[in-house]
Amino acid sequence: KAFKNVDVTNAKSIESYFVKNRKAETEYYDFSIRQELVEMLDIIKPDQYIGHLDALIELPSSILDFWTFEYALEDRLTKWNIYPEIKNWKKNNFEKIVRTRFFHYTQLDNYYIPSSIYKLAALCDVGETEIARIVISALPDNINDLSTSSLFRLLEITNIPLSVNQKVEFLRWLVSRWSEQIKPDFGDGAFGFE
């Protein structure tokens, strides 16, 4: 059996299996991991569902990229949704998913799609106000790792709880800052072509 010695409720055990079976020519991402996660579903017993979901969240991004994670999570939550403990797990772990997965994903500017967090929220039965609350609470821990582009895209989410008047006031404040003159000594030297 392929997963004979794998503890499906332990992130280190799953990670060890993937590392051991990683294709030698694969430097960054092994496309077989997605398929193996699908096959792993066949051996997970109902009393292991919660432990497995916890382990899935704990797998490092170097092993499980955001898209494969999202696919595996969707597959599991959809198939196991009839269990009350899964419904509780979804709501109780959405914040952890955002903090451990979503912010790592937003650092990849060229690939970040704002609808991704809404898809995760829908999987976890979480509304827009809760999305905004969690993103706003997690921003201080992640702000130094995010680009201007990522922060700009997160404005859509962070503005959700604001009233129309508050949004207008915020935009006025923001636009006035964008139009401020940048001091000549702000950068690290003169720019020029060689």
N, CA, C and O of each residue as an XYZ file, in Angstrom:
776
protein
N       0.830     -1.191      0.000
C       0.000      0.000      0.000
C       0.869      1.246      0.000
O       1.894      1.288      0.681
N       0.473      2.255     -0.753
C       1.280      3.461     -0.917
C       1.493      4.220      0.390
O       2.588      4.733      0.623
N       0.479      4.303      1.244
C       0.572      5.109      2.455
C       0.715      4.247      3.706
O       0.261      4.628      4.785
N       1.336      3.105      3.561
C       1.421      2.104      4.623
C       1.924      2.661      5.955
O       1.341      2.372      7.000
N       2.965      3.433      5.934
C       3.564      3.949      7.172
C       3.267      5.420      7.421
O       3.967      6.069      8.198
N       2.238      5.955      6.772
C       1.908      7.371      6.919
C       0.802      7.539      7.956
O      -0.257      6.918      7.867
N       1.075      8.397      8.946
C       0.040      8.781      9.907
C      -0.672      9.988      9.302
O      -0.125     11.091      9.295
N      -1.869      9.788      8.801
C      -2.588     10.848      8.075
C      -3.046     11.980      8.986
O      -3.568     12.984      8.501
N      -2.861     11.838     10.291
C      -3.230     12.902     11.237
C      -2.001     13.657     11.732
O      -2.099     14.474     12.648
N      -0.861     13.390     11.138
C       0.383     14.006     11.582
C       1.075     14.682     10.401
O       1.453     14.019      9.435
N       1.240     16.000     10.480
C       1.837     16.764      9.378
C       3.253     16.303      9.066
O       3.627     16.211      7.897
N       4.040     16.014     10.087
C       5.431     15.583      9.862
C       5.475     14.245      9.117
O       6.330     14.040      8.255
N       4.562     13.346      9.448
C       4.511     12.045      8.783
C       4.125     12.202      7.308
O       4.717     11.567      6.435
N       3.135     13.048      7.039
C       2.705     13.297      5.652
C       3.834     13.981      4.877
O       4.137     13.609      3.743
N       4.451     14.989      5.508
C       5.555     15.711      4.866
C       6.700     14.755      4.543
O       7.256     14.799      3.446
N       7.049     13.900      5.484
C       8.124     12.933      5.284
C       7.821     12.022      4.088
O       8.705     11.723      3.286
N       6.572     11.591      3.981
C       6.177     10.746      2.846
C       6.378     11.487      1.522
O       6.933     10.934      0.572
N       5.922     12.743      1.468
C       6.047     13.514      0.228
C       7.507     13.787     -0.119
O       7.892     13.707     -1.286
N       8.323     14.107      0.885
C       9.743     14.381      0.636
C      10.436     13.115      0.127
O      11.214     13.165     -0.825
N      10.150     11.995      0.762
C      10.766     10.722      0.379
C      10.384     10.308     -1.041
O      11.189      9.714     -1.758
N       9.170     10.621     -1.434
C       8.677     10.206     -2.746
C       8.728     11.302     -3.807
O       8.236     11.124     -4.921
N       9.323     12.428     -3.454
C       9.419     13.537     -4.408
C      10.309     13.141     -5.574
O      11.348     12.505     -5.396
N       9.891     13.519     -6.744
C      10.656     13.214     -7.954
C      11.971     13.994     -7.928
O      11.983     15.178     -7.590
N      13.052     13.350     -8.277
C      14.376     13.973     -8.226
C      14.479     15.205     -9.120
O      15.171     16.165     -8.779
N      13.795     15.181    -10.256
C      13.900     16.312    -11.185
C      13.041     17.506    -10.773
O      13.128     18.569    -11.386
N      12.224     17.341     -9.755
C      11.339     18.412     -9.328
C      12.044     19.300     -8.317
O      12.412     18.856     -7.230
N      12.226     20.561     -8.691
C      12.930     21.473     -7.801
C      11.970     22.193     -6.860
O      12.263     22.317     -5.671
N      10.835     22.668     -7.358
C       9.956     23.491     -6.547
C       8.618     22.835     -6.226
O       8.110     22.974     -5.113
N       8.053     22.134     -7.177
C       6.705     21.632     -6.970
C       6.533     20.291     -7.660
O       6.878     20.119     -8.829
N       6.004     19.372     -6.926
C       5.781     18.033     -7.454
C       4.293     17.898     -7.770
O       3.463     17.871     -6.862
N       3.961     17.815     -9.040
C       2.565     17.757     -9.453
C       1.861     16.481     -8.983
O       0.632     16.421     -8.968
N       2.619     15.485     -8.609
C       2.001     14.246     -8.136
C       1.405     14.388     -6.735
O       0.573     13.572     -6.339
N       1.813     15.402     -5.985
C       1.286     15.592     -4.627
C      -0.225     15.764     -4.664
O      -0.931     15.211     -3.821
N      -0.720     16.511     -5.617
C      -2.175     16.703     -5.725
C      -2.891     15.356     -5.881
O      -3.892     15.089     -5.216
N      -2.365     14.529     -6.758
C      -2.965     13.210     -6.981
C      -2.832     12.331     -5.746
O      -3.764     11.611     -5.389
N      -1.687     12.387     -5.100
C      -1.492     11.577     -3.891
C      -2.443     11.998     -2.774
O      -2.913     11.157     -2.008
N      -2.727     13.294     -2.680
C      -3.690     13.764     -1.676
C      -5.098     13.241     -1.982
O      -5.868     12.952     -1.067
N      -5.425     13.125     -3.254
C      -6.713     12.543     -3.644
C      -6.744     11.064     -3.244
O      -7.722     10.591     -2.666
N      -5.681     10.354     -3.553
C      -5.610      8.929     -3.216
C      -5.599      8.699     -1.707
O      -6.112      7.687     -1.229
N      -5.023      9.621     -0.967
C      -4.960      9.508      0.482
C      -6.354      9.501      1.105
O      -6.554      8.933      2.178
N      -7.299     10.121      0.446
C      -8.675     10.157      0.956
C      -9.234      8.755      1.203
O     -10.045      8.556      2.107
N      -8.798      7.793      0.402
C      -9.312      6.427      0.517
C      -8.933      5.734      1.819
O      -9.605      4.793      2.240
N      -7.865      6.191      2.459
C      -7.425      5.500      3.676
C      -7.794      6.251      4.960
O      -7.589      5.735      6.058
N      -8.333      7.456      4.827
C      -8.664      8.254      6.021
C     -10.020      7.817      6.556
O     -11.017      7.809      5.834
N     -10.037      7.455      7.827
C     -11.266      6.998      8.483
C     -11.963      8.185      9.144
O     -11.312      9.170      9.492
N     -13.284      8.097      9.322
C     -14.028      9.222      9.912
C     -13.449      9.741     11.234
O     -13.487     10.946     11.482
N     -12.919      8.863     12.080
C     -12.354      9.354     13.346
C     -11.001     10.052     13.154
O     -10.425     10.559     14.116
N     -10.495     10.079     11.924
C      -9.233     10.751     11.607
C      -9.452     12.062     10.841
O      -8.489     12.787     10.590
N     -10.680     12.376     10.471
C     -10.958     13.547      9.631
C     -10.408     14.844     10.233
O      -9.704     15.594      9.557
N     -10.722     15.099     11.477
C     -10.298     16.354     12.106
C      -8.770     16.399     12.211
O      -8.156     17.410     11.870
N      -8.169     15.333     12.671
C      -6.707     15.282     12.767
C      -6.036     15.470     11.416
O      -4.996     16.120     11.315
N      -6.634     14.900     10.385
C      -6.067     15.049      9.046
C      -6.175     16.491      8.556
O      -5.228     17.025      7.978
N      -7.315     17.115      8.781
C      -7.477     18.518      8.374
C      -6.480     19.414      9.115
O      -5.900     20.327      8.527
N      -6.287     19.145     10.412
C      -5.287     19.906     11.177
C      -3.893     19.710     10.586
O      -3.126     20.666     10.469
N      -3.568     18.481     10.215
C      -2.264     18.181      9.628
C      -2.100     18.872      8.270
O      -1.016     19.353      7.940
N      -3.168     18.916      7.500
C      -3.138     19.563      6.187
C      -2.752     21.034      6.316
O      -1.941     21.542      5.540
N      -3.337     21.712      7.299
C      -3.020     23.126      7.535
C      -1.559     23.295      7.931
O      -0.923     24.280      7.556
N      -1.028     22.349      8.680
C       0.336     22.462      9.202
C       1.422     22.121      8.182
O       2.593     22.422      8.413
N       1.059     21.505      7.067
C       2.078     21.177      6.061
C       2.719     22.463      5.541
O       2.014     23.434      5.266
N       4.038     22.479      5.403
C       4.700     23.695      4.937
C       4.366     24.013      3.482
O       4.088     23.121      2.680
N       4.401     25.300      3.164
C       4.115     25.759      1.798
C       5.113     25.201      0.795
O       4.796     25.079     -0.388
N       6.300     24.865      1.245
C       7.300     24.302      0.336
C       6.886     22.914     -0.146
O       7.329     22.467     -1.204
N       6.050     22.239      0.613
C       5.542     20.915      0.236
C       4.188     21.047     -0.450
O       3.913     20.378     -1.446
N       3.349     21.919      0.098
C       1.967     22.029     -0.364
C       1.663     23.481     -0.722
O       1.380     24.299      0.153
N       1.724     23.793     -2.017
C       1.456     25.156     -2.451
C      -0.015     25.514     -2.218
O      -0.835     24.640     -1.934
N      -0.336     26.777     -2.339
C      -1.674     27.268     -2.014
C      -2.760     26.589     -2.842
O      -3.802     26.211     -2.306
N      -2.527     26.433     -4.141
C      -3.567     25.902     -5.015
C      -3.842     24.429     -4.721
O      -4.994     23.996     -4.737
N      -2.798     23.668     -4.456
C      -2.977     22.260     -4.108
C      -3.655     22.155     -2.751
O      -4.530     21.312     -2.553
N      -3.253     23.012     -1.815
C      -3.897     23.057     -0.503
C      -5.388     23.353     -0.643
O      -6.226     22.661     -0.065
N      -5.708     24.391     -1.419
C      -7.100     24.786     -1.608
C      -7.912     23.648     -2.230
O      -9.042     23.386     -1.819
N      -7.327     22.980     -3.219
C      -8.005     21.857     -3.876
C      -8.236     20.717     -2.889
O      -9.335     20.166     -2.820
N      -7.202     20.362     -2.122
C      -7.316     19.261     -1.149
C      -8.328     19.600     -0.063
O      -9.118     18.749      0.344
N      -8.303     20.837      0.401
C      -9.243     21.263      1.436
C     -10.676     21.208      0.903
O     -11.576     20.713      1.581
N     -10.879     21.715     -0.301
C     -12.213     21.699     -0.904
C     -12.717     20.262     -1.055
O     -13.870     19.965     -0.744
N     -11.860     19.394     -1.526
C     -12.220     17.993     -1.718
C     -12.677     17.364     -0.399
O     -13.705     16.689     -0.351
N     -11.922     17.585      0.648
C     -12.223     16.989      1.938
C     -13.469     17.601      2.580
O     -14.340     16.883      3.070
N     -13.544     18.920      2.573
C     -14.691     19.568      3.218
C     -15.997     19.262      2.492
O     -17.050     19.164      3.121
N     -15.934     19.112      1.189
C     -17.131     18.774      0.423
C     -17.575     17.341      0.710
O     -18.759     17.085      0.926
N     -16.632     16.418      0.711
C     -16.976     15.004      0.934
C     -17.373     14.707      2.371
O     -18.186     13.816      2.618
N     -16.813     15.439      3.314
C     -17.048     15.148      4.729
C     -18.045     16.103      5.379
O     -18.230     16.064      6.596
N     -18.675     16.937      4.605
C     -19.523     18.003      5.145
C     -20.736     17.512      5.931
O     -21.338     18.300      6.660
N     -21.112     16.252      5.812
C     -22.276     15.751      6.539
C     -21.989     15.565      8.031
O     -22.913     15.417      8.831
N     -20.719     15.573      8.397
C     -20.340     15.362      9.795
C     -20.368     16.694     10.563
O     -19.742     17.664     10.137
N     -21.085     16.745     11.684
C     -21.164     17.997     12.467
C     -19.789     18.500     12.915
O     -19.555     19.708     12.954
N     -18.882     17.583     13.252
C     -17.558     18.030     13.701
C     -16.777     18.722     12.582
O     -15.920     19.564     12.851
N     -17.071     18.372     11.337
C     -16.427     19.043     10.194
C     -16.976     20.460     10.069
O     -16.223     21.400      9.813
N     -18.284     20.614     10.248
C     -18.884     21.957     10.191
C     -18.283     22.855     11.271
O     -18.006     24.027     11.018
N     -18.083     22.317     12.463
C     -17.448     23.087     13.541
C     -15.992     23.386     13.212
O     -15.516     24.498     13.440
N     -15.288     22.399     12.678
C     -13.878     22.588     12.340
C     -13.708     23.728     11.347
O     -12.809     24.555     11.494
N     -14.572     23.772     10.334
C     -14.472     24.811      9.296
C     -14.514     26.198      9.910
O     -13.643     27.028      9.649
N     -15.515     26.443     10.713
C     -15.668     27.783     11.297
C     -14.559     28.098     12.288
O     -14.106     29.239     12.371
N     -14.121     27.099     13.036
C     -13.081     27.326     14.047
C     -11.688     27.474     13.455
O     -10.791     27.982     14.126
N     -11.486     27.045     12.221
C     -10.141     27.055     11.645
C      -9.955     28.001     10.474
O      -8.861     28.065      9.913
N     -10.978     28.730     10.091
C     -10.834     29.659      8.973
C      -9.733     30.682      9.248
O      -8.925     30.979      8.368
N      -9.701     31.214     10.456
C      -8.672     32.209     10.779
C      -7.273     31.606     10.663
O      -6.361     32.256     10.152
N      -7.100     30.402     11.121
C      -5.794     29.737     11.023
C      -5.405     29.525      9.559
O      -4.241     29.686      9.193
N      -6.378     29.165      8.730
C      -6.116     28.981      7.296
C      -5.653     30.299      6.674
O      -4.695     30.326      5.902
N      -6.338     31.385      7.018
C      -5.963     32.699      6.474
C      -4.553     33.067      6.923
O      -3.732     33.505      6.117
N      -4.279     32.888      8.204
C      -2.973     33.284      8.742
C      -1.827     32.415      8.209
O      -0.734     32.925      7.963
N      -2.064     31.112      8.030
C      -0.966     30.229      7.614
C      -0.857     30.051      6.105
O       0.231     29.782      5.594
N      -1.942     30.193      5.400
C      -1.928     29.927      3.957
C      -2.158     31.169      3.112
O      -1.389     31.444      2.191
N      -3.196     31.912      3.415
C      -3.586     33.014      2.542
C      -2.514     34.098      2.472
O      -2.212     34.589      1.385
N      -1.934     34.483      3.613
C      -0.945     35.553      3.571
C       0.345     35.111      2.885
O       1.023     35.927      2.260
N       0.684     33.855      2.994
C       1.840     33.366      2.236
C       1.540     33.471      0.743
O       2.407     33.847     -0.045
N       0.326     33.143      0.365
C      -0.094     33.187     -1.036
C      -0.117     34.616     -1.573
O       0.262     34.841     -2.722
N      -0.557     35.593     -0.762
C      -0.642     36.975     -1.249
C       0.729     37.562     -1.544
O       0.834     38.563     -2.252
N       1.774     36.954     -1.013
C       3.124     37.438     -1.306
C       3.528     37.145     -2.751
O       4.467     37.751     -3.267
N       2.834     36.231     -3.398
C       3.119     35.891     -4.789
C       2.291     36.807     -5.694
O       1.288     36.388     -6.272
N       2.731     38.059     -5.804
C       1.958     39.099     -6.491
C       1.358     38.688     -7.824
O       0.184     38.948     -8.086
N       2.150     38.055     -8.659
C       1.692     37.768    -10.011
C       0.588     36.727    -10.062
O      -0.103     36.602    -11.073
N       0.419     35.978     -8.979
C      -0.548     34.895     -8.982
C      -1.748     35.153     -8.080
O      -2.722     34.401     -8.114
N      -1.686     36.197     -7.285
C      -2.737     36.462     -6.309
C      -4.042     36.857     -6.997
O      -4.081     37.802     -7.785
N      -5.091     36.131     -6.692
C      -6.419     36.422     -7.223
C      -7.312     36.735     -6.015
O      -7.502     35.875     -5.156
N      -7.861     37.949     -5.939
C      -8.651     38.327     -4.758
C      -9.796     37.362     -4.436
O     -10.175     37.236     -3.271
N     -10.346     36.690     -5.427
C     -11.474     35.792     -5.159
C     -11.060     34.557     -4.346
O     -11.920     33.839     -3.835
N      -9.754     34.307     -4.225
C      -9.282     33.124     -3.500
C      -9.747     33.099     -2.057
O     -10.161     32.056     -1.551
N      -9.681     34.246     -1.392
C     -10.092     34.256      0.014
C     -11.603     34.042      0.131
O     -12.078     33.463      1.107
N     -12.347     34.508     -0.860
C     -13.792     34.301     -0.833
C     -14.137     32.826     -1.053
O     -15.112     32.316     -0.503
N     -13.328     32.157     -1.860
C     -13.540     30.721     -2.063
C     -13.267     29.961     -0.767
O     -14.037     29.080     -0.386
N     -12.165     30.306     -0.087
C     -11.866     29.679      1.196
C     -12.975     29.944      2.207
O     -13.372     29.055      2.961
N     -13.465     31.172      2.212
C     -14.541     31.539      3.141
C     -15.808     30.748      2.851
O     -16.481     30.292      3.775
N     -16.136     30.584      1.579
C     -17.329     29.807      1.208
C     -17.171     28.354      1.644
O     -18.127     27.738      2.113
N     -15.966     27.804      1.490
C     -15.713     26.431      1.930
C     -15.923     26.284      3.437
O     -16.373     25.245      3.920
N     -15.590     27.342      4.162
C     -15.672     27.305      5.628
C     -16.950     27.935      6.170
O     -17.088     28.106      7.381
N     -17.888     28.284      5.287
C     -19.154     28.901      5.697
C     -18.951     30.176      6.506
O     -19.598     30.383      7.533
N     -18.046     31.028      6.033
C     -17.719     32.277      6.714
C     -18.160     33.439      5.833
O     -17.957     33.404      4.620
N     -18.761     34.468      6.428
C     -19.246     35.629      5.693
C     -18.184     36.704      5.504
O     -17.088     36.624      6.060
N     -18.532     37.714      4.704
C     -17.597     38.787      4.355
C     -17.107     39.573      5.558
O     -15.931     39.931      5.620
N     -17.979     39.847      6.510
C     -17.581     40.618      7.684
C     -16.509     39.879      8.478
O     -15.567     40.490      8.982
N     -16.659     38.566      8.586
C     -15.668     37.756      9.294
C     -14.356     37.706      8.510
O     -13.280     37.712      9.107
N     -14.436     37.657      7.189
C     -13.220     37.698      6.355
C     -12.455     38.980      6.668
O     -11.254     38.948      6.935
N     -13.164     40.108      6.632
C     -12.527     41.403      6.874
C     -11.910     41.456      8.266
O     -10.782     41.921      8.425
N     -12.630     40.988      9.263
C     -12.126     41.020     10.644
C     -10.817     40.235     10.755
O      -9.857     40.692     11.374
N     -10.795     39.065     10.153
C      -9.608     38.202     10.249
C      -8.435     38.793      9.472
O      -7.307     38.799      9.966
N      -8.687     39.286      8.269
C      -7.603     39.877      7.473
C      -7.040     41.104      8.190
O      -5.823     41.279      8.259
N      -7.914     41.945      8.720
C      -7.454     43.138      9.435
C      -6.648     42.751     10.667
O      -5.621     43.369     10.951
N      -7.095     41.739     11.403
C      -6.356     41.331     12.607
C      -5.024     40.673     12.264
O      -4.092     40.726     13.066
N      -4.914     40.056     11.092
C      -3.682     39.382     10.703
C      -2.694     40.310      9.994
O      -1.512     39.982      9.894
N      -3.149     41.444      9.508
C      -2.270     42.350      8.760
C      -1.019     42.781      9.533
O       0.071     42.749      8.961
N      -1.125     43.183     10.807
C       0.100     43.615     11.508
C       1.206     42.546     11.530
O       2.390     42.884     11.513
N       0.831     41.277     11.568
C       1.823     40.203     11.583
C       2.424     39.937     10.210
O       3.468     39.293     10.105
N       1.776     40.425      9.159
C       2.201     40.097      7.792
C       2.588     41.298      6.946
O       3.094     41.128      5.837
N       2.364     42.495      7.439
C       2.504     43.694      6.613
C       3.911     43.871      6.046
O       4.066     44.345      4.921
N       4.927     43.500      6.802
C       6.301     43.670      6.319
C       6.650     42.726      5.178
O       7.602     42.973      4.438
N       5.889     41.650      5.030
C       6.157     40.668      3.979
C       5.344     40.905      2.712
O       5.529     40.210      1.713
N       4.443     41.886      2.752
C       3.546     42.114      1.617
C       4.012     43.292      0.779
O       4.507     44.290      1.304
N       3.850     43.166     -0.507
C       4.212     44.255     -1.419
C       3.103     45.296     -1.437
O       2.005     45.067     -0.928
N       3.404     46.422     -2.021
C       2.407     47.471     -2.184
C       1.231     46.946     -2.988
O       0.076     47.238     -2.677
N       1.524     46.179     -4.011
C       0.479     45.614     -4.860
C      -0.453     44.712     -4.056
O      -1.673     44.792     -4.201
N       0.123     43.847     -3.202
C      -0.701     42.967     -2.372
C      -1.565     43.774     -1.411
O      -2.754     43.500     -1.249
N      -0.961     44.764     -0.781
C      -1.713     45.604      0.163
C      -2.859     46.331     -0.543
O      -3.965     46.447     -0.014
N      -2.564     46.816     -1.749
C      -3.595     47.514     -2.513
C      -4.767     46.573     -2.812
O      -5.927     46.972     -2.706
N      -4.469     45.340     -3.182
C      -5.523     44.369     -3.481
C      -6.322     43.999     -2.231
O      -7.503     43.663     -2.321
N      -5.682     44.059     -1.079
C      -6.382     43.735      0.170
C      -7.332     44.845      0.617
O      -8.140     44.642      1.523
N      -7.237     46.023     -0.019
C      -8.157     47.115      0.321
C      -9.611     46.701      0.145
O     -10.472     47.093      0.932
N      -9.880     45.917     -0.880
C     -11.245     45.453     -1.129
C     -11.797     44.713      0.086
O     -12.967     44.864      0.440
N     -10.945     43.915      0.718
C     -11.375     43.123      1.871
C     -11.438     43.974      3.130
O     -12.405     43.896      3.887
N     -10.413     44.785      3.355
C     -10.356     45.557      4.601
C     -11.406     46.659      4.657
O     -11.705     47.172      5.736
N     -11.961     47.025      3.523
C     -13.004     48.062      3.500
C     -14.415     47.510      3.668
O     -15.363     48.290      3.755
N     -14.581     46.213      3.715
C     -15.909     45.605      3.809
C     -16.735     46.145      4.971
O     -17.903     46.477      4.771
N     -16.172     46.246      6.189
C     -17.023     46.674      7.307
C     -17.306     48.179      7.361
O     -18.078     48.633      8.205
N     -16.686     48.953      6.465
C     -16.874     50.401      6.502
C     -18.197     50.818      5.870
O     -18.691     50.182      4.939
N     -18.755     51.898      6.399
C     -19.955     52.478      5.787
C     -19.535     53.221      4.520
O     -18.344     53.413      4.279
N     -20.499     53.634      3.719
C     -20.191     54.371      2.486
C     -19.435     55.648      2.824
O     -18.455     55.978      2.156
N     -19.873     56.371      3.852
C     -19.193     57.612      4.238
C     -17.758     57.350      4.701
O     -16.852     58.120      4.384
N     -17.555     56.269      5.446
C     -16.205     55.926      5.897
C     -15.310     55.562      4.715
O     -14.127     55.902      4.707
N     -15.862     54.876      3.724
C     -15.086     54.522      2.531
C     -14.674     55.769      1.761
O     -13.535     55.870      1.305
N     -15.589     56.714      1.613
C     -15.282     57.964      0.914
C     -14.209     58.735      1.671
O     -13.269     59.256      1.070
N     -14.353     58.807      3.000
C     -13.364     59.498      3.833
C     -11.992     58.831      3.710
O     -10.976     59.515      3.593
N     -11.966     57.513      3.735
C     -10.705     56.778      3.593
C     -10.071     57.037      2.228
O      -8.866     57.277      2.142
N     -10.869     56.991      1.162
C     -10.328     57.232     -0.179
C      -9.766     58.642     -0.313
O      -8.732     58.836     -0.952
N     -10.431     59.622      0.277
C      -9.906     61.002      0.244
C      -8.550     61.070      0.941
O      -7.607     61.686      0.443
N      -8.473     60.427      2.098
C      -7.207     60.397      2.842
C      -6.126     59.708      2.009
O      -4.999     60.197      1.923
N      -6.466     58.580      1.401
C      -5.522     57.795      0.628
C      -5.031     58.558     -0.604
O      -3.830     58.602     -0.871
N      -5.953     59.155     -1.347
C      -5.583     59.885     -2.571
C      -4.692     61.075     -2.229
O      -3.758     61.382     -2.970
N      -4.969     61.746     -1.117
C      -4.118     62.885     -0.737
C      -2.693     62.418     -0.429
O      -1.739     63.141     -0.718
N      -2.534     61.254      0.138
C      -1.199     60.707      0.427
C      -0.494     60.307     -0.874
O       0.714     60.498     -1.012
N      -1.245     59.756     -1.817
C      -0.646     59.361     -3.091
C      -0.137     60.564     -3.870
O       0.835     60.459     -4.618
N      -0.799     61.718     -3.695
C      -0.406     62.890     -4.462
C       0.699     63.707     -3.792
O       1.172     64.692     -4.360
N       1.110     63.308     -2.597
C       2.173     64.046     -1.911
C       3.487     63.909     -2.682
O       3.768     62.890     -3.313
N       4.256     64.954     -2.604
C       5.573     64.934     -3.236
C       6.491     63.991     -2.461
O       6.508     63.996     -1.230
N       7.233     63.203     -3.178
C       8.228     62.328     -2.549
C       9.522     63.120     -2.457
O       9.975     63.706     -3.440
N      10.111     63.131     -1.268
C      11.345     63.883     -1.055
C      12.462     63.299     -1.923
O      12.545     62.082     -2.087
N      13.316     64.153     -2.476
C      14.389     63.682     -3.374
C      15.334     62.672     -2.709
O      15.879     61.800     -3.385
N      15.527     62.785     -1.397
C      16.468     61.886     -0.724
C      15.792     60.613     -0.192
O      16.394     59.865      0.578
N      14.547     60.372     -0.604
C      13.810     59.204     -0.128
C      14.425     57.896     -0.610
O      14.497     56.929      0.149
N      14.858     57.858     -1.838
C      15.381     56.627     -2.438
C      16.806     56.317     -2.016
O      17.353     56.948     -1.112
N      17.383     55.359     -2.667
C      18.739     54.938     -2.326
C      19.775     55.470     -3.310
O      20.883     54.941     -3.399
N      19.415     56.505     -4.037
C      20.363     57.098     -4.987
C      19.663     57.457     -6.287
O      18.503     57.116     -6.518
N      20.407     58.152     -7.116
C      19.861     58.607     -8.406
C      19.669     57.416     -9.324
O      20.471     56.482     -9.332
N      18.590     57.463    -10.102
C      18.300     56.398    -11.052
C      18.815     56.820    -12.420
O      18.658     57.971    -12.826
N      19.405     55.918    -13.096
C      19.879     56.219    -14.442
C      20.123     54.956    -15.224
O      20.273     53.874    -14.657
N      20.162     55.103    -16.540
C      20.452     53.971    -17.404
C      21.941     53.941    -17.696
O      22.567     54.984    -17.886
N      22.491     52.767    -17.731
C      23.923     52.666    -18.008
C      24.178     52.347    -19.439
O      25.333     52.225    -19.848
